[in-house]
Amino acid sequence: MGRVVTEGRKAFFSVLTGVMLSFCWTAGHSLDRYASLNLSEGSFYLKLAAGSVLGGLLVYCLFGLSERERRAASVARTKGLRLFAERIVGCRLWCMAVLLVCWLPALLSLFPGAFAYDASAEWEQVSRWELTSHHPVAHVLWAGGLVEGMHALTGSYNAGIAVYTLMQMLLLAYVFASVIRFMKEIGLPVAFGVGALIFYGLSPTVQLFSISTTKDVPFSAALLMFFLYTVRFYCGREFFAGSRKNWLALGLWAFLSVIFRNNGLYVVALMLAVMMIGCLRRKSLRKRFAVLLGALGLLYGLYTGPVYQMLDIEAGGTQEMLSVPIQQMARVHKYEYGSLEQSDLDLLYQVIPKENLDAYRATVSDPVKVGFQEKAFRENAGALCCLWLKWGRQHPLVYISSFLINTVDFWYPAAVVDGYQDPYGKSSYFDYRVSTPGKELVILKGCHEYYERLSSDPEAQKKPFVFLLLAPGWYFVVFLTIFQWSLCYRRHYFTYPMLSLLLLFLTVLLGPMALVRYVLIFYYSFPVLISFFLGGRYYEARK
């Protein structure tokens, strides 16, 4: 399977990965349990060193496992059952049907769907026709427009929510069926396709978000398809160069990734820049890629220009992009208040009132940033930036702690996602409700209780091995390990596509809090990443 690496190189990447995994576990455990991390404490570094040794040895063994030639286990002992499995995973429509049946209990447990997170705000934009770019306009028009439009036709808001939910379920089923078809295209054994189908169908997280109206679901689906086409690009450029259909599909999913979430623009733009480097030496690819970039640039320009003007779209606020510095300054204000100069405080209070700073919560920036004064910030942006740098030099550990606490649920494998810190002890893993203007209808009561417990009960999420299905930190650790493996073994046709997932992760670290919906792409890409590691020789043959 490609070039064999030296023992020294394997040992280096094993140690490096072990240190990273040890930090995720050691620092994450302290932050999750005590809401603090003392980086000046010697015991932390002793635990980090011990974890690094254990993690490094484990990673070294895993890397060695990838060097062995293996035969994939048959999904069935009998020929008839195996043929049946091959027929299911080999047909996109059959895969979609199986997935929809698996997700149906979730829909019937909370009909017409989990109309939650920002869904109400998006509907209100349409109902009042006060559109802004704070939320992706495409999703606002899709979700809010359907709800309002179906209400005008039927007199029921639930009808619009139900139609949106079913459309989204169909989109997800198509995307996941395409993943399974992609595995067959590469030549992976049928066991990989069956495993992916089981994961997508039975994972509680995938089931719940299939019925959720949050913009992150269609965005993650589009980004997953974009990711698959980048894998195709790096594994078989000649085949890609001769297919106009593949170029069109790559452009379509790239554009959808950009318009369904605002940070998708940075991910796609940087990923296309990386791909462009790979096209420079090939004339056929270079021409087609130039056409693709031109078309995407034109489409995005029309979308954010004439279309925005026609719909009278107002610009969103800047406080979302400033979540990290706002939280850092608020933490200094809370814990180092006595050392701060009054002139600095007066400047800060012009942009963020004192009552909002006093409401600081380590895991979510909403209580502080809700008081953000946009006009005052624009007038004092330079001075406020200097103040942020000044406090950072004076209190660096406070800034680091603020950043880590705000993001710990993304990278700690055993984390309970509870950024909102509900006073009644509920977690914020999934927003399991039907908010305004919908009305909740429970058809399957037993399923409703099951999904509600997973969504809000921290104890249910802490049960042994449950975190392997639920915790976003676990999926990040899997991604990080496979990414390091691809670097170690110079499998750059895996490394480059995975950059899109890494770029998205880096953007969400700058967000207001840690929520599962922000990193859904790690759940959706999990079967593909596992196929990289376990079935790498099939990709190698394709390359």
N, C-alpha and C positions, 0 to 999 in steps of 0.2 A: 504494500500500500504506500507507494511513494518512497521518498528518501528516508533512510533510517537515521535518527539523530544520535549524537554522541551521548554517553552517560553524563558528561559534565553539563551539557545543555539541558538534558532532562532533569538533572538534579537542581539546576538553577531555577528553572520554571516551577518545579515542584515546591521548592522553598518559597519562592515569591508568591505562588498561589496559596501556600499554607499560611503565610503571614497575613495575606488579605482575608482568608477565611477565618483565621483566629481573631483578627480585629472585628470582623462582623459579629462573631459570637461573643467575644469578651466585652467589647464596648457596648454591643447591643444589649447584652444581659443586664449590665449596670444601668443603662439608660432606660430600659423597659421596666426594670424592677424598682429603681430608686429615683428615676427622673433626674439623674445627675451623673457626671463623669469627671472625676478628678484626675486630670492628666499629669499632675505633679506628684501623684502618689506612686511609690515604688512597687507596691503589690500589683498594680495594674500591669506594669511591664513584665513582672514575673509570670503572671497569668498569660499575658500575650505571648511570651517566649515559649512557655510550655505548650500552649495551643498551637503555636507555629510548628513545633517539632512534630506533634501528633498529626496536624493537618498536612504538613509536608510529606510525611511517610504515607499517609492515606492517598494523597494526590499522586505520589510516585508510583504506588501500586496501580492506581486507576490508569495512569498514563501507560504503564507497562501492559495493562490489559488490552489497550487499543492496538498494540503491536502484534497480537496473536491473530492468526487466521482462524476464523470461527465460522461454523455453519449455523445460520439462524434456525432456531427451533421451529418445527412445523406447528401451525396453529391447530392442527387436528391430526389424530392418529389414523382416522379413516379417510379414504380417498373421497368418499361422497361429501363428508363434512368440509373437507378442504376445498373441493370444487365449489361448494356453496359459499364458503367464505371468499374465495376468489371472485365469484360472480358479484357478491355484494360490494366489496371494496373496489371492484373494477368498473362499477357503474355509478356515475355521479348522481343520478336520480334516486337510485336505491340508497346510497349513503345519505342523501338529503332527507329521504323519507324516514330512515332509522333515527336520524338526529332529531327531527321534528317530533317524532313519537316520544323520544327520551325527554324532550323539553316540555312536552304538553302538561305533565303534572305541575311544573312550576307555574305555568300560565293559569291553570285552573285553581291553583292555591291562592292566587292574587289577581283575579280578573278585574280589569282588562289589561293588566300589566303594571309593573312598578313605575308609576309616573312620579318620579322623585328627583333628587339632586337639583339640577338647574331647570328641570322641565317646566315647572310653574312659571319661572321668570321668563323663559323663552315663549311660553304661551301668552303671557301678559304683553310681551313686546308686539306680538301679532294682533292680539285683540284690541290693543290701544293704538296700533300702528306707530310705535315709537321704537324703531329698530336701531340697534347699536352694534358695533363690532366686538363688544365685550365677549359675547358668545358667538361661535361660528355662524355666520348668516345663513349658510346653506342648511345647517341643522335647525336653526330657528324657523326657517320657512317650511322645512319638511315636517318637523314635529308640531310646532305651533300652528302652522297652516292647515295640517290635516285635522287637528283637534277642533279648530275654529270652523273650518269648512264643513266637516261632518256634522257639527252642531247646527250649522245653518240649514243643512239638508234634512237632518233627522230629529233635531231637537235634543240630541244626546251627546254630551262630551265624551262619555265612555266609548261611543262608537268610533270616534276619531282616535282615541288612545289604542283601542283594539286593532284598528287597521294599521296604525303605525307599528305596533308590537309585532303583528303578523308579518309585515313587510321586513322588519328588521330580522326576525327569526329566519325568514327565507334567505335574506342576504347572508347571514352567518352560516346557515346550512350550506349554501352554495360555496362560500369561501372555504369552509372546512372540508367539504367534499373535494374541492380543488386541491387542497393539501394532500389528501389521500391519493388522488389521481396523480399528483406530482411524484409521490413516492413510487407509484407503479411506473411512471415515465422514466425515472432514474434507474429502475430495475431492482429496487429493494424487494426482499421477500414479502409475501403476503402478510406475514406476522406483523410487520411494521404498520401496514394499513389497518389491520384489525385492532392493534393497540391504540392507534390514533383515534379510530372510530369509537372505541370504548371510552377513552379519555374525554373526548369532546362530548360524548353523549351523557356520561355519568358524573363528570366533575361538577360538584355543587356550585362552584364559582361560575363555570361556563353556563350552567342551567339558569342561575339567577340573573346573570347579566344578559342572557338572551332575551329576557322579558323587560329589561330596564331601558328607559327612554333616554339615558344619558348619552351625550354626544361621543363619549369615549368608546362606545361599542362599535359604531360604524367606522370611526377613525381607526381603531385597532384592527378591524377587519380589512380595511383598505391598506393599512401599513403592512399587514401580514402578506397580502398579495404582492405588494411592491417588493417586500423582502424576498418572496419566492422568485420573482422575476430577476432580481439581482443575483440570486443563486444560479439561475439558469444562465445568466449572462457570464458569470465567472466559470461555470462548469462546462459550458459549450458555446463559446463565442461564435464559432463558424456556423453552427446551427442557428444561433440567434441572428447573425448577420443576414442570413437568407430568408428570414421570416418577417414580413411586414406586419403580420398579425401580432407577433410578440412585441414589436416596437410600439404598436398602438395600445396593447394591453399595459405595457410598462408605463406609457404616458398617462393612460386613464387612471390607473391606481395611484400613480404619483400625484396627479391633480386632485383626486379625491382625498388623499392623505393630507394635502395642503389645506383644502377648504373645510374639512370636518373638524380640525383642531388648529388653533392658532400657532402652536409650537411645531406643528407638522411642516411648516414652511422651512424652518431651520434644519430639520432632520433631512427632508428631501433635497434641499439645496446643497447641503454639504455632501450628501451621499452621491448626488449626481456629479458633483465636482470630483469626487474620488473615482467614479466610473469613467469620467472624461479622460483621466490620466491613462486608463487602460485602453482607450480608443485612439490615442495619438499615433501609435505605430501602425495602425491598420486603416488603410484608406477607406475600405468599404464600411467599416464601423464608424469612422470619423465623420463621414458625410451623413449617415443616418442619425448619428448622435447629435450632430449640429441641427438637423431638422427637428429632432425631438426637443432640444433645448429651446429652439426658436418658437415652436408651437406652444410649449408649456409657458414660456414667457409671455407670449401674446394672449393666451387664454387667461392667465393670472392677471395681466394688465387690464383686460376687458372686464374681468370679474370684479376687481377692486376699484376700477375706474368708472366707466359708464354704468355698469350694473349697480354699483353702490350709489352713484348719483341719482339714477332713476328711482331707486327705492328709498332715497333720502336717508342713507345710513350715517349715523353719528359715530364718531370715534369713541372707543372705549377708554376707560381711565387707565392711568399708568401705575396705580398702586399694585395691580396684580404682578407686574414685573419687578416690583420692589419688595416683595414679601420677605425675602431673606434679610436685606439690610434693615427693614422696618422692625423685624423680630429681634435682630441683634441689638439695635439701639434701645428697643423697649426692655430688653433683658438687662442691659447696662443701667437703664433708668430705674429698674426695680431693685437690683442687687448692689449697685454702686452709687446710689443716689447721693450719699454724703460727700463723695469726692468730685462731684460735677460742679462746674462753674455756672453761675446764674445766667450769664449772657448766653451760654450754650443752651441752657434749658429754655430760655425765652425764644430762641430761634427754633428749637424743636417744637415748642408748643404752638407756633404759628402754623405748622404743617400737620401735627398730630396733637389734638387737645390732651391735657393731662389726664382727664377722666378715662380716655381710651388707653393711654399708656399704663394707667393703674390697673386696667382690666387685662393686662398681659397674661397669656397662657402659653406655656412652652411648646405645646404640640400643634397649635393652630394660630394663624395670624389674623383671622377674621375679627376678633374683638378689638384689635388695635387698628387695623387698616380701615375699618368701617368709618373711622373718624377722619380719614385722610383728606386733606384740603388740597384739591388739585391746583387751584389758582395760586395759592400761597407757595406750593412746591415749585411751580414754574417761575415764580418771582425770586425764589431763594435756592434754586437747584444747585448752583455752584457752591454757595456757602454751606448748604446741607451736606453735600458730598465731602467737603473738607472736614466737616464735623464728624461724619461717619468714619473717615480715615483716622482722624485724631483719636476718637474713642477706641478704634481698633488697635492702634499702637499702644494705648494705655491699658486696654483690657483684652488682650488677644485670646486668652483662655475662655473668657465669657462669650466672645464671638464664635469660637470653635464649638463650645458646648451648645450654644443656641442653634447652630446649623445642624449638629448631629442629632439633637433631641427632636428637631422638627422633621428629620428624615429617617429616623431609626427604623420605623416600621417597613420601609422599603428594602432594607438590607439585613435586618436581623432575622434569621430563619425561624425562630420560635416566637415571633412578635404577635401580640394581639392588637389588631388595628383599632385603636380607640382614641384617635386624635382629638375628638370632641370632648373626651373626659366627662361622659354623662354622669350627673350627680347620683343617679340611681344604679350606677355600675354597668350600664349597657355599653357595648362596644359600637364602633361605627364601621364595621366590616362592610355591611351592605344596607342601603336605605330601603328597607322593605315596607313600603306603604304606597298608597295611591293618594297623592296630594291634590290640591285644588287645580282644576275644577272637576276632577274625576271622583267617582264614588266606588269604594272598595267592595268587591263581591267575592266571598270565599266559597268555592264550590267543593274543594277537597280539604276538609278541616285538618285531617291528620298531616297532610303535606304542608299546610299552612303553618302548623305548629313546628314542624321539623325545620322548614326554611327560616322561620322567624328566630328559632333558637340559634341556628348557625349565624344569622345576620347580626345578632345583638348580644348573645350570651358569651362572655369571655371564657367561662368554664368549659363550654362546649367546644371552643376553639383550641383549648389547651389539652384536650384528651390525647393520649399517646397516638402518634402517627397521623392524627387529623391535620396537624400543621403541614404535612407533606402535600395535602390537597388544597389547603386554604392559604397559608402564609405567603405573601409576596416575596418575603426575604428568602424563602426556600428556592423559589424559581429564579431569583437573582443569583443565588449561589451556584445553581446548576449552570446558568448562563456564563457566569464568571469562570467557572472551571473549564467549560468547553471552549470558551474564548481563549483562555491561556493555553489549553491543549493545542488549539489550532495554530497559535503563535509558536509554541515549542516545536511542533512537527512541520512547520512552514506550510500548513494547509491554507494558503492565502485565499483560495477560492471559497473557503468558509469564513475566514477572518474578515474580508472586505464586506460581504453581505451583513455580517453581525454588527458592523459599525453602525448601521441604522438603528439597531436596538440599543446599543450603547449611547448613541447620541440622544435618543429619546429619554433614556434614563437620566442623563446629565441635565436635560431641560426640566424634568419633573423635580429634580432635587432643588430647583430654585422656586418651586411652587409654594402655595400657602400652607399645605399640610400633606401628610402621607395618607392617601386613599388607594384602595385596591384598583379602582377604575382608571387611575392614572397610569398604571403599569400592566394593564390587561394584556399587552402584547407579549409579555413573558409567559403568560398562561397559554395564549393562542399559539405561540411558536414553540412551546415545550416539546411536542412530538417531533418537530423538524430538527430541533437541536439534538435530541436523543438519537435521531437517525444519523446525524453527522458523526457522532461518536461511535455508535455501534455498527453503522453500515457505511463507514467511510470508504471502504474499498469499492463499493458500487458507484459512488460519486467519482472516485479516482478513475474507474473504467470509463465513465461517461466523459470525464475531462480528456 
